[in-house]
Amino acid sequence: MDDYYKEAANYIIERASVDDAQINVLEGTCAGEMSVYDFAYKLSELADNYLLADSDDTIDLSGIYDELDYVIKEIGFAPVDIVERLLWFNKCYMMGDDRALYMADCPGCGHNEMYERETEGGDMYDIHLECIECGKKYEFDVVFDLDEDLPITERCDPGPLDGLNPDGLPVFTDEDEIYRFRVGRRIIELHGTDTLADLSYAIQFMYDLDEERLSSFYMGRKFLIVNGKSDAPESAPLTI
């Protein structure tokens, strides 16, 4: 696997170097700790360790929430935003190397294995699926028919909303606008009077996260909430 991690590290650095400010921050983060290359190598190796944890008793995930939490704790000195961005680049390398598999039925041929692929020209963290058998590409919405087939409890989380009707759906008035957010394979529906804090709470409730879990929201690739103030244009699309 050494060759794989070397190639992954070079790919991560290449992606990071596209943005001068980004690579400068990365170099500043690593200064006095390890080289940027060693940092990228270790990050890729730790990401693999996290995936193998279920079958490797030597990898301790006690008190760990997710891959990001694991890598941050193991590296010990890197901030969340740097690790999160580099994990995305590592994921992109995995997807390009056909190592990111998703078990789902292809709508075209019915084959039950698909590749995860980075969406070229899309926003950060934007991926789609490609059938291993027929090669056709699909958005997650098409593969899972999210709008119709998921159970109500997975389509709409009650967390911060004002009330539920007997079917488990939130109570809206006729004049309320409904906003829908895709989070992984699930859909959260909120109305116009709810806030980003409500959305954050709904995500925590849906995935059983504790209230100390941090969150941030972006308009395209720009950071949206900084100390309670927005620095992004109102017209920009909201992504999670």
DODOSE-283812 format. One record per residue: residue number from 1; residue in three letters; x, y, z of N, C-alpha, C in turn. Coordinates in Angstrom, 1 decimal. Example, Ala and Ser with C-alpha at 12.3 -4.5 7.8 and 13.67 -1.06 7.14 Angstrom:
# DODOSE-283812
     i    aa       nx       ny       nz      cax      cay      caz       cx       cy       cz
     1   ALA     13.2     -5.7      7.8     12.3     -4.5      7.8     13.2     -3.3      7.8
     2   SER     12.8     -2.2      7.1     13.7     -1.1      7.1     12.9      0.0      7.9
# end
This chain:
# DODOSE-283812
     i    aa       nx       ny       nz      cax      cay      caz       cx       cy       cz
     1   MET      0.8     -1.2      0.0      0.0      0.0      0.0      0.8      1.3      0.0
     2   ASP      2.1      1.1      0.3      3.0      2.3      0.3      2.9      3.1     -1.0
     3   ASP      2.9      2.5     -2.1      2.9      3.2     -3.4      1.6      3.9     -3.5
     4   TYR      0.5      3.3     -3.1     -0.8      3.9     -3.1     -0.8      5.2     -2.3
     5   TYR     -0.3      5.2     -1.1     -0.3      6.4     -0.3      0.6      7.5     -0.8
     6   LYS      1.7      7.0     -1.4      2.6      8.0     -2.1      1.8      8.7     -3.2
     7   GLU      1.1      8.0     -4.0      0.4      8.6     -5.1     -0.7      9.4     -4.6
     8   ALA     -1.4      9.0     -3.6     -2.5      9.7     -3.0     -2.0     11.1     -2.4
     9   ALA     -0.8     11.0     -1.8     -0.2     12.2     -1.2      0.1     13.2     -2.3
    10   ASN      0.7     12.7     -3.3      1.1     13.6     -4.4     -0.2     14.3     -5.1
    11   TYR     -1.3     13.5     -5.2     -2.5     14.0     -5.7     -3.1     15.0     -4.8
    12   ILE     -3.1     14.8     -3.5     -3.7     15.7     -2.6     -2.9     17.1     -2.6
    13   ILE     -1.6     17.0     -2.7     -0.8     18.2     -2.7     -1.1     19.0     -4.1
    14   GLU     -1.2     18.2     -5.1     -1.5     18.8     -6.4     -2.8     19.6     -6.4
    15   ARG     -3.8     18.9     -5.8     -5.2     19.6     -5.7     -5.1     20.8     -4.8
    16   ALA     -4.4     20.7     -3.7     -4.3     21.8     -2.8     -3.5     23.0     -3.4
    17   SER     -2.5     22.7     -4.3     -1.7     23.7     -4.9     -2.4     24.5     -5.9
    18   VAL     -3.6     24.1     -6.3     -4.3     24.9     -7.3     -4.6     26.3     -6.8
    19   ASP     -4.8     26.4     -5.5     -5.2     27.6     -4.8     -4.0     28.1     -3.9
    20   ASP     -3.3     29.2     -4.3     -2.1     29.6     -3.6     -2.4     29.8     -2.1
    21   ALA     -3.5     30.4     -1.8     -3.8     30.7     -0.4     -4.0     29.4      0.4
    22   GLN     -4.6     28.4     -0.3     -4.8     27.1      0.4     -3.5     26.4      0.7
    23   ILE     -2.6     26.4     -0.3     -1.3     25.7     -0.1     -0.5     26.4      0.9
    24   ASN     -0.6     27.7      1.0      0.1     28.5      2.0     -0.3     28.2      3.4
    25   VAL     -1.7     28.1      3.5     -2.2     27.7      4.9     -1.8     26.3      5.3
    26   LEU     -1.8     25.4      4.3     -1.3     24.1      4.6      0.1     24.0      5.0
    27   GLU      1.0     24.8      4.3      2.4     24.8      4.6      2.6     25.4      6.0
    28   GLY      1.8     26.4      6.3      1.9     27.1      7.6      1.4     26.1      8.7
    29   THR      0.4     25.3      8.4     -0.1     24.3      9.4      1.0     23.3      9.7
    30   CYS      1.7     22.9      8.7      2.7     21.8      8.9      4.0     22.2      9.4
    31   ALA      4.2     23.5      9.3      5.6     24.1      9.7      5.9     23.7     11.2
    32   GLY      7.1     23.1     11.3      7.5     22.6     12.6      7.0     21.3     13.1
    33   GLU      6.1     20.7     12.3      5.5     19.4     12.7      5.9     18.3     11.7
    34   MET      5.7     18.5     10.5      6.1     17.5      9.4      6.0     18.2      8.1
    35   SER      6.6     17.6      7.1      6.5     18.1      5.7      5.0     18.0      5.2
    36   VAL      4.7     18.8      4.2      3.4     18.8      3.6      3.1     17.4      3.0
    37   TYR      4.2     16.8      2.4      4.0     15.5      1.8      3.7     14.5      2.9
    38   ASP      4.5     14.5      4.0      4.3     13.5      5.1      2.9     13.7      5.7
    39   PHE      2.4     14.9      5.8      1.1     15.2      6.3      0.0     14.6      5.4
    40   ALA      0.1     14.8      4.1     -0.8     14.2      3.1     -0.8     12.7      3.1
    41   TYR      0.4     12.1      3.2      0.6     10.7      3.3     -0.1     10.1      4.5
    42   LYS      0.2     10.7      5.6     -0.4     10.2      6.9     -1.9     10.3      6.9
    43   LEU     -2.4     11.5      6.3     -3.9     11.6      6.2     -4.5     10.5      5.4
    44   SER     -3.9     10.2      4.3     -4.5      9.2      3.4     -4.5      7.8      4.1
    45   GLU     -3.4      7.5      4.8     -3.2      6.3      5.5     -4.3      6.2      6.7
    46   LEU     -4.5      7.3      7.4     -5.5      7.3      8.5     -6.9      7.1      7.9
    47   ALA     -7.2      7.7      6.8     -8.5      7.6      6.2     -8.8      6.1      5.9
    48   ASP     -7.7      5.4      5.4     -7.9      4.0      5.1     -8.1      3.2      6.4
    49   ASN     -7.3      3.5      7.4     -7.4      2.9      8.7     -8.8      3.0      9.3
    50   TYR     -9.4      4.2      9.1    -10.8      4.4      9.6    -11.8      3.4      8.9
    51   LEU    -11.6      3.2      7.6    -12.5      2.4      6.8    -12.3      0.9      7.2
    52   LEU    -11.1      0.5      7.7    -10.8     -0.8      8.0    -11.0     -1.1      9.5
    53   ALA    -11.5     -0.2     10.3    -11.6     -0.3     11.7    -12.5     -1.5     12.1
    54   ASP    -13.5     -1.7     11.4    -14.5     -2.8     11.7    -13.8     -4.1     11.7
    55   SER    -12.8     -4.3     10.9    -12.1     -5.6     10.8    -10.7     -5.6     11.4
    56   ASP    -10.3     -4.6     12.0     -9.0     -4.5     12.6     -9.2     -4.0     14.1
    57   ASP     -9.0     -5.0     15.0     -9.1     -4.7     16.4     -8.1     -3.7     17.0
    58   THR     -7.0     -3.5     16.3     -6.0     -2.6     16.8     -6.3     -1.2     16.6
    59   ILE     -7.3     -0.9     15.8     -7.7      0.5     15.6     -8.8      0.9     16.5
    60   ASP     -8.6      1.8     17.4     -9.5      2.2     18.5    -10.3      3.4     18.1
    61   LEU    -11.6      3.2     17.9    -12.5      4.3     17.6    -13.4      4.7     18.7
    62   SER    -13.1      4.3     19.9    -13.9      4.7     21.1    -13.9      6.3     21.2
    63   GLY    -15.1      6.8     21.3    -15.2      8.3     21.5    -15.0      9.0     20.1
    64   ILE    -15.0      8.3     19.0    -14.8      8.9     17.7    -16.1      9.0     17.0
    65   TYR    -16.4     10.2     16.4    -17.7     10.4     15.7    -17.7      9.9     14.3
    66   ASP    -16.6     10.3     13.6    -16.6     10.0     12.1    -15.1     10.0     11.7
    67   GLU    -14.9      9.9     10.4    -13.6      9.9      9.8    -12.8     11.2     10.1
    68   LEU    -13.5     12.3      9.9    -12.9     13.6     10.2    -12.4     13.7     11.6
    69   ASP    -13.2     13.3     12.6    -12.9     13.3     14.0    -11.7     12.4     14.3
    70   TYR    -11.7     11.2     13.6    -10.6     10.3     13.8     -9.2     10.8     13.3
    71   VAL     -9.2     11.4     12.1     -8.0     11.9     11.5     -7.5     13.1     12.3
    72   ILE     -8.3     14.0     12.7     -7.9     15.2     13.5     -7.3     14.7     14.8
    73   LYS     -7.8     13.8     15.5     -7.3     13.3     16.8     -6.0     12.6     16.6
    74   GLU     -5.8     11.8     15.5     -4.6     11.1     15.3     -3.5     12.0     14.9
    75   ILE     -3.8     13.0     14.0     -2.7     13.9     13.6     -2.3     14.9     14.7
    76   GLY     -3.3     15.4     15.4     -3.0     16.1     16.6     -2.8     17.6     16.5
    77   PHE     -2.5     18.1     15.3     -2.1     19.6     15.3     -2.9     20.3     14.2
    78   ALA     -3.6     19.7     13.3     -4.2     20.3     12.2     -5.7     20.8     12.5
    79   PRO     -6.1     22.0     12.0     -7.4     22.4     12.2     -8.4     21.7     11.4
    80   VAL     -9.7     21.8     11.8    -10.8     21.0     11.1    -10.9     21.4      9.6
    81   ASP    -10.9     22.6      9.3    -11.1     23.0      7.9    -10.0     22.4      6.9
    82   ILE     -8.8     22.4      7.4     -7.7     21.9      6.6     -7.8     20.4      6.4
    83   VAL     -8.1     19.7      7.5     -8.3     18.2      7.4     -9.5     17.8      6.6
    84   GLU    -10.6     18.6      6.7    -11.8     18.3      6.0    -11.5     18.4      4.5
    85   ARG    -10.9     19.5      4.1    -10.6     19.8      2.7     -9.7     18.7      2.1
    86   LEU     -8.6     18.3      2.8     -7.7     17.3      2.3     -8.3     15.9      2.3
    87   LEU     -9.2     15.6      3.2     -9.9     14.4      3.1    -10.8     14.3      1.9
    88   TRP    -11.4     15.4      1.5    -12.1     15.5      0.2    -11.2     15.2     -0.9
    89   PHE    -10.0     15.8     -1.0     -9.1     15.5     -2.1     -8.7     14.0     -2.1
    90   ASN     -8.5     13.4     -0.9     -8.2     12.0     -0.8     -9.3     11.2     -1.3
    91   LYS    -10.6     11.5     -1.0    -11.8     10.9     -1.5    -11.8     10.9     -3.0
    92   CYS    -11.5     12.1     -3.5    -11.4     12.2     -5.0    -10.4     11.3     -5.6
    93   TYR     -9.3     11.1     -5.0     -8.3     10.2     -5.5     -8.8      8.8     -5.5
    94   MET     -9.5      8.4     -4.4    -10.1      7.1     -4.3    -11.1      6.9     -5.4
    95   MET    -12.0      7.9     -5.6    -13.0      7.8     -6.7    -12.4      7.6     -8.0
    96   GLY    -11.3      8.4     -8.3    -10.6      8.3     -9.6     -9.9      6.9     -9.8
    97   ASP     -9.6      6.3     -8.7     -8.8      5.0     -8.7     -9.8      3.8     -8.6
    98   ASP    -11.1      4.1     -8.7    -12.1      3.0     -8.6    -12.2      2.3     -7.3
    99   ARG    -11.8      3.0     -6.2    -11.8      2.4     -4.9    -13.0      2.8     -4.0
   100   ALA    -13.9      3.7     -4.6    -15.0      4.1     -3.8    -16.3      3.5     -4.4
   101   LEU    -16.7      2.3     -3.8    -17.8      1.6     -4.3    -19.1      1.9     -3.5
   102   TYR    -20.2      1.9     -4.2    -21.5      2.1     -3.5    -22.4      1.0     -3.9
   103   MET    -23.0      0.4     -2.9    -24.0     -0.7     -3.2    -25.4     -0.2     -3.4
   104   ALA    -25.8     -0.2     -4.7    -27.1      0.3     -5.1    -27.4     -0.2     -6.5
   105   ASP    -28.7     -0.4     -6.7    -29.2     -0.9     -8.0    -29.2      0.1     -9.1
   106   CYS    -28.5     -0.2    -10.2    -28.5      0.8    -11.3    -29.9      0.9    -11.9
   107   PRO    -30.4      2.1    -12.1    -31.7      2.2    -12.7    -31.8      1.7    -14.2
   108   GLY    -30.6      1.7    -14.8    -30.6      1.3    -16.2    -30.5     -0.2    -16.4
   109   CYS    -29.5     -0.9    -15.8    -29.3     -2.3    -16.0    -29.6     -3.2    -14.8
   110   GLY    -29.7     -2.6    -13.7    -30.0     -3.3    -12.5    -28.8     -3.9    -11.7
   111   HIS    -27.6     -3.7    -12.2    -26.4     -4.1    -11.5    -26.4     -3.4    -10.2
   112   ASN    -25.9     -4.2     -9.1    -26.0     -3.7     -7.8    -24.7     -3.1     -7.2
   113   GLU    -23.7     -2.8     -8.1    -22.5     -2.1     -7.6    -22.3     -0.9     -8.5
   114   MET    -22.0      0.3     -7.8    -21.7      1.5     -8.5    -20.5      2.2     -8.0
   115   TYR    -19.8      2.9     -8.8    -18.7      3.7     -8.4    -19.2      5.1     -7.9
   116   GLU    -18.6      5.7     -6.9    -18.8      7.1     -6.6    -17.8      7.9     -7.4
   117   ARG    -18.2      9.0     -8.0    -17.4      9.8     -8.8    -17.5     11.3     -8.4
   118   GLU    -16.4     12.0     -8.5    -16.5     13.4     -8.3    -17.2     14.1     -9.5
   119   THR    -18.1     15.0     -9.3    -18.8     15.7    -10.4    -17.9     16.9    -10.8
   120   GLU    -17.4     16.7    -12.1    -16.5     17.8    -12.6    -17.3     19.1    -12.8
   121   GLY    -16.7     20.1    -12.3    -17.4     21.4    -12.5    -18.4     21.7    -11.4
   122   GLY    -18.6     20.7    -10.5    -19.6     20.9     -9.5    -19.0     21.6     -8.3
   123   ASP    -19.9     21.8     -7.3    -19.4     22.4     -6.0    -18.5     21.4     -5.3
   124   MET    -17.8     21.9     -4.3    -17.0     21.0     -3.4    -17.9     19.9     -2.8
   125   TYR    -17.4     18.7     -2.7    -18.0     17.6     -2.1    -19.2     17.1     -3.0
   126   ASP    -19.3     17.5     -4.2    -20.4     17.1     -5.1    -20.0     15.8     -5.8
   127   ILE    -20.7     14.7     -5.6    -20.4     13.4     -6.2    -21.7     12.8     -6.9
   128   HIS    -21.5     11.9     -7.8    -22.6     11.2     -8.4    -22.1      9.7     -8.5
   129   LEU    -23.0      8.9     -9.1    -22.8      7.4     -9.1    -22.6      7.0    -10.6
   130   GLU    -21.7      6.0    -10.8    -21.5      5.4    -12.2    -21.6      3.9    -12.1
   131   CYS    -22.5      3.3    -12.9    -22.7      1.9    -12.8    -21.4      1.2    -13.3
   132   ILE    -21.0      0.2    -12.5    -19.8     -0.6    -12.9    -20.0     -1.4    -14.2
   133   GLU    -21.3     -1.9    -14.3    -21.6     -2.7    -15.5    -21.8     -2.0    -16.8
   134   CYS    -22.7     -1.0    -16.8    -23.1     -0.3    -18.0    -22.4      1.0    -18.2
   135   GLY    -21.9      1.6    -17.1    -21.1      2.8    -17.2    -22.0      4.1    -17.2
   136   LYS    -23.3      3.9    -17.1    -24.2      5.1    -17.0    -24.0      5.8    -15.7
   137   LYS    -24.2      7.2    -15.8    -24.0      8.0    -14.6    -25.3      8.5    -14.1
   138   TYR    -25.5      8.6    -12.8    -26.7      9.0    -12.2    -26.5      9.9    -10.9
   139   GLU    -27.4     10.8    -10.7    -27.4     11.6     -9.4    -28.0     10.6     -8.4
   140   PHE    -27.6     10.9     -7.1    -28.2     10.1     -6.0    -29.7     10.1     -6.0
   141   ASP    -30.3     11.2     -6.3    -31.8     11.4     -6.3    -32.4     10.3     -7.3
   142   VAL    -31.8     10.1     -8.4    -32.3      9.2     -9.4    -32.2      7.8     -9.0
   143   VAL    -31.0      7.4     -8.4    -30.8      6.1     -8.0    -31.7      5.6     -6.9
   144   PHE    -31.9      6.6     -5.9    -32.7      6.2     -4.7    -34.1      6.8     -4.7
   145   ASP    -34.5      7.6     -5.8    -35.8      8.2     -5.9    -36.2      8.8     -4.6
   146   LEU    -35.3      9.7     -4.1    -35.5     10.2     -2.7    -36.8     10.9     -2.4
   147   ASP    -37.4     11.5     -3.4    -38.6     12.2     -3.2    -39.8     11.3     -2.8
   148   GLU    -39.8     10.1     -3.2    -41.0      9.3     -3.1    -40.8      8.0     -2.2
   149   ASP    -39.7      7.3     -2.3    -39.5      6.0     -1.8    -39.1      5.9     -0.3
   150   LEU    -38.3      6.9      0.1    -37.8      6.9      1.5    -39.0      7.0      2.5
   151   PRO    -38.9      6.3      3.6    -39.9      6.4      4.6    -40.1      7.8      5.1
   152   ILE    -41.2      8.2      5.6    -41.5      9.6      6.1    -40.5      9.9      7.2
   153   THR    -40.1      9.0      8.1    -39.2      9.3      9.2    -37.8      9.6      8.7
   154   GLU    -37.5      9.2      7.4    -36.2      9.5      6.9    -36.3     10.7      6.0
   155   ARG    -37.4     11.0      5.4    -37.5     12.1      4.5    -37.7     13.4      5.3
   156   CYS    -38.3     13.4      6.5    -38.6     14.6      7.2    -38.4     14.5      8.6
   157   ASP    -37.4     15.2      9.2    -37.1     15.1     10.6    -37.9     16.1     11.4
   158   PRO    -38.5     15.6     12.5    -39.4     16.5     13.3    -38.6     17.5     14.2
   159   GLY    -37.3     17.2     14.5    -36.5     18.0     15.4    -37.0     19.3     15.9
   160   PRO    -36.7     20.4     15.2    -37.0     21.7     15.7    -38.4     22.3     15.2
   161   LEU    -39.1     21.5     14.5    -40.3     22.0     13.9    -41.5     22.2     14.9
   162   ASP    -42.5     23.0     14.5    -43.5     23.4     15.4    -44.5     22.3     15.8
   163   GLY    -44.7     21.3     14.9    -45.6     20.2     15.3    -45.7     19.2     14.1
   164   LEU    -46.3     18.1     14.4    -46.5     17.0     13.4    -47.9     16.6     13.3
   165   ASN    -48.3     16.3     12.1    -49.7     15.7     11.9    -49.7     14.2     12.2
   166   PRO    -50.8     13.5     12.1    -50.8     12.1     12.4    -50.0     11.2     11.6
   167   ASP    -49.6     11.7     10.4    -48.7     11.0      9.4    -47.3     11.2      9.7
   168   GLY    -46.9     12.0     10.7    -45.5     12.3     11.0    -44.9     13.4     10.2
   169   LEU    -45.8     14.1      9.4    -45.3     15.3      8.7    -45.4     16.6      9.5
   170   PRO    -44.5     17.5      9.2    -44.6     18.8     10.0    -45.9     19.6      9.6
   171   VAL    -46.3     20.4     10.5    -47.5     21.2     10.3    -47.1     22.5      9.7
   172   PHE    -47.6     22.8      8.5    -47.3     24.0      7.8    -48.6     24.8      7.6
   173   THR    -48.5     26.1      7.6    -49.6     26.9      7.1    -49.6     27.1      5.6
   174   ASP    -50.7     27.5      5.0    -50.7     27.6      3.6    -49.7     28.6      3.0
   175   GLU    -49.4     29.7      3.8    -48.5     30.7      3.3    -47.1     30.4      3.5
   176   ASP    -46.8     29.3      4.3    -45.4     29.0      4.5    -44.7     28.5      3.3
   177   GLU    -43.4     28.9      3.0    -42.6     28.3      2.0    -41.9     27.1      2.5
   178   ILE    -41.8     26.0      1.8    -41.1     24.8      2.2    -39.8     24.7      1.5
   179   TYR    -38.7     24.5      2.3    -37.4     24.3      1.8    -36.9     22.9      2.1
   180   ARG    -36.3     22.3      1.1    -35.9     20.9      1.2    -34.4     20.8      1.1
   181   PHE    -33.8     20.1      2.0    -32.3     19.9      2.0    -32.0     18.4      2.0
   182   ARG    -31.1     18.1      1.1    -30.6     16.7      1.0    -29.4     16.5      1.9
   183   VAL    -29.4     15.6      2.8    -28.3     15.3      3.7    -28.0     13.9      3.6
   184   GLY    -26.9     13.5      2.8    -26.6     12.1      2.5    -27.8     11.5      1.7
   185   ARG    -28.4     10.5      2.2    -29.5      9.8      1.4    -30.9     10.3      2.0
   186   ARG    -30.9     11.3      2.9    -32.1     11.7      3.5    -32.5     13.1      3.1
   187   ILE    -33.8     13.4      3.3    -34.3     14.8      3.0    -34.8     15.4      4.3
   188   ILE    -34.5     16.6      4.5    -35.1     17.4      5.6    -35.9     18.5      5.0
   189   GLU    -37.1     18.7      5.5    -38.0     19.8      5.0    -38.2     20.8      6.2
   190   LEU    -37.9     22.0      5.9    -38.1     23.1      6.8    -38.9     24.2      6.2
   191   HIS    -39.6     25.0      7.0    -40.3     26.1      6.4    -39.6     27.5      6.6
   192   GLY    -40.1     28.5      6.0    -39.4     29.8      6.0    -39.1     30.4      7.3
   193   THR    -39.8     30.1      8.3    -39.5     30.7      9.6    -38.4     30.0     10.4
   194   ASP    -38.0     28.8      9.9    -36.9     28.1     10.6    -35.6     28.7     10.2
   195   THR    -34.6     28.5     11.0    -33.2     29.1     10.9    -32.2     28.0     10.5
   196   LEU    -31.0     28.5     10.2    -29.9     27.5     10.0    -29.6     26.7     11.3
   197   ALA    -29.8     27.3     12.5    -29.7     26.6     13.7    -30.7     25.5     13.8
   198   ASP    -31.9     25.7     13.3    -32.9     24.6     13.3    -32.4     23.5     12.3
   199   LEU    -31.9     23.9     11.2    -31.4     22.9     10.2    -30.3     22.1     10.9
   200   SER    -29.3     22.8     11.5    -28.2     22.1     12.2    -28.8     21.1     13.2
   201   TYR    -29.8     21.5     14.0    -30.4     20.6     15.0    -31.0     19.4     14.4
   202   ALA    -31.7     19.6     13.3    -32.4     18.5     12.6    -31.4     17.5     12.1
   203   ILE    -30.2     18.0     11.6    -29.2     17.0     11.2    -28.6     16.2     12.3
   204   GLN    -28.4     16.9     13.5    -27.9     16.3     14.7    -28.9     15.2     15.1
   205   PHE    -30.2     15.6     15.1    -31.3     14.6     15.5    -31.3     13.4     14.6
   206   MET    -31.2     13.7     13.3    -31.4     12.6     12.3    -30.2     11.6     12.4
   207   TYR    -29.0     12.1     12.7    -27.9     11.2     12.7    -27.4     10.9     14.2
   208   ASP    -28.2     11.2     15.1    -27.9     10.9     16.5    -26.6     11.5     17.0
   209   LEU    -26.4     12.8     16.6    -25.2     13.5     17.1    -25.4     14.3     18.3
   210   ASP    -24.4     14.5     19.2    -24.7     15.2     20.4    -24.7     16.7     20.1
   211   GLU    -25.2     17.5     21.0    -25.4     19.0     20.8    -24.1     19.7     20.7
   212   GLU    -22.9     19.1     21.0    -21.6     19.8     20.9    -21.1     19.7     19.5
   213   ARG    -21.7     19.0     18.7    -21.2     18.8     17.3    -21.3     20.2     16.6
   214   LEU    -20.2     20.6     16.0    -20.1     21.9     15.3    -20.7     21.8     13.9
   215   SER    -21.2     22.9     13.4    -21.7     22.9     12.0    -21.3     24.2     11.3
   216   SER    -21.3     24.2     10.0    -21.1     25.4      9.2    -21.9     25.2      7.9
   217   PHE    -22.3     26.4      7.3    -23.1     26.4      6.1    -22.4     27.3      5.1
   218   TYR    -22.5     26.9      3.8    -21.7     27.6      2.8    -22.7     28.0      1.7
   219   MET    -22.4     29.1      1.1    -23.0     29.6     -0.2    -22.1     29.3     -1.3
   220   GLY    -22.3     28.2     -2.0    -21.4     27.8     -3.0    -20.1     27.3     -2.3
   221   ARG    -19.0     28.0     -2.6    -17.7     27.6     -1.9    -17.4     28.7     -0.8
   222   LYS    -18.2     29.7     -0.6    -17.9     30.7      0.3    -18.5     30.4      1.7
   223   PHE    -17.7     30.7      2.8    -18.2     30.5      4.1    -19.4     31.4      4.4
   224   LEU    -20.4     30.9      5.0    -21.7     31.7      5.2    -21.8     32.3      6.5
   225   ILE    -21.6     31.6      7.6    -21.8     32.1      8.9    -20.5     32.2      9.6
   226   VAL    -20.1     33.5     10.0    -18.9     33.7     10.8    -19.3     34.6     12.0
   227   ASN    -19.2     34.0     13.2    -19.6     34.7     14.4    -21.0     35.3     14.3
   228   GLY    -21.9     34.5     13.7    -23.3     34.9     13.6    -23.6     35.8     12.4
   229   LYS    -22.6     36.2     11.6    -22.8     37.1     10.5    -22.6     36.4      9.2
   230   SER    -23.3     36.8      8.1    -23.1     36.2      6.8    -22.2     37.0      6.0
   231   ASP    -21.3     36.4      5.3    -20.4     37.1      4.3    -20.6     36.6      2.9
   232   ALA    -21.8     36.0      2.6    -22.0     35.5      1.3    -23.3     36.2      0.7
   233   PRO    -23.4     36.3     -0.6    -24.5     37.0     -1.2    -25.8     36.2     -1.0
   234   GLU    -26.9     36.9     -0.9    -28.2     36.2     -0.6    -28.6     35.3     -1.7
   235   SER    -28.2     35.6     -3.0    -28.6     34.8     -4.1    -27.9     33.5     -4.3
   236   ALA    -26.8     33.3     -3.5    -26.0     32.1     -3.7    -26.7     30.8     -3.3
   237   PRO    -26.6     29.7     -3.9    -27.2     28.5     -3.5    -26.7     27.9     -2.2
   238   LEU    -27.5     27.4     -1.4    -27.1     26.8     -0.1    -26.7     25.4     -0.3
   239   THR    -25.5     25.1      0.2    -25.0     23.7      0.2    -24.6     23.3      1.6
   240   ILE    -24.6     22.0      1.9    -24.3     21.5      3.2    -23.0     20.7      3.1
# end
